[in-house]
């Protein structure tokens, strides 16, 4: 196993400034846009086109991240064609969660050191007293992106570095973010035939969509390593949290995912909410993806914890002793 020290780069002042500027921009501007969207909703200055743009762009955003960046590139859970790869990478880039190499390397490092030293965004490395738990939850949700550390791409994403198509998408990341903001604006302008429709399309389908979808996605690293059920005996604190799973198309089934990270499904039962898994299965039936990986029933049975031991007993309770 690679040690944490061998997988981390300490950024120089210029690089750290650029990283923090980029992270804060993708945090703050969408939050401002969401405030605008709330005001437009409150005052009735919106149309059903705005709501439709929000929903459609949310679907594209989440599918790009969960199917493209996560299950396809990071975990190689299935194979697909170059054209669908391009579609998934553009959709993932529009999510504004960081360039491809950053995303893949960071997530693979998270799996390598999950909830141990070296995990870039564990909520469980700050202590277990009440205030320490709150601090850990907050850090795992957003501030970890401002860290002076950077994960080494050559250690955690050498396969991506060798793929010219994926490296190109990494470099085009700013263009894909801009596209994700421009597209709903253009649709609003064409459909509404005025600048106001373009603006509300930008607010709802662009900024508010990024904020809401990414807040849900970041709950996977914070909430889903603190609250929920633990069906499988993993060497971490990952949990299954259904409300996060619904909002993130199955990503909230973290305990399942950490047990079988290479599976294209995060659900291990048909009734668990895993929209991305269902979508990949549908693409498989159409012949658009293939080599779908998933655990056997025997493998699942071997990893199960006793039914009486699935409430995260190895995390100390929320106390206020310190």
Secondary structure, DSSP 4 states (H G I P E B T S, - for coil): ---HHHHEEEPPHHHHHHHHHHHHHHHHHHHHHHHHHHHHHHHT---HHHHHHHHHHHHHHHHIIIIIIIIIIIT--SEE-HHHHHHHHHHHHTT-S--HHHHHHHHHHHHHTTTSTT-TT-TTSS-SBHHHHHHHHHHHHTGGGG-SEEE-HHHH-HHHHT-HHHHHHHHTHHHHHHHHHHHHHHHHHHHH-SHHHHHHHIIIIIIIHHHHHHHHHHHHHHGGGTSSB--B--SS---B-HHHHHHTTTTTBHHHHHHSTT-S-S-SSTTS--HHHHHHHHHHHTTSEE------HHHHHHHBPPGGG-S-TTSPP-B---
